[in-house]
Amino acid sequence: MKKSKTGRVPAWVLSHLKRYGNCAIGRKIAKELGDELLPLLREEGYDCEFLTIDHSGEGKSGTTYLVRCLCGNIR
């Protein structure tokens, strides 16, 4: 898998942030990077927030992990 400049964030995550301003990341990435995720994205030039969306009350199971660019910093 192609990685970013820092070598920790997958390139497709940065591509989605650049193109759409947000990216649904997998549980594996969220767990691997943990608290390092937002500082790594900031180092790549993306000031983001991390959101978790619980779907258990909607007849579905699971959680969506989302990073979203804060206003005005989409490249």
Steps between C-alpha positions, in 0.01 A plus 500: 500500500637840403571722799513875555807718559509399866477136401219430748179618333380313189516722190134431415394667828680820399356474151145485640567791735631707211215410267198479732606664827433181697587133505345194661794303633494140613508378857850362439644844410312667787637247750856489358551876496278587797597832657772549237246530215414870527861619556611290199228651282596848622861424402371408153324838478148398603347640818225247575260374760437133575141377527352163590144422398322214677247318283368253757170684552417506129453128443865471406802402700835664505670835505616734226830680557522832317760773467370835378698806400427813698390804301723643235792261499416275206793512259 
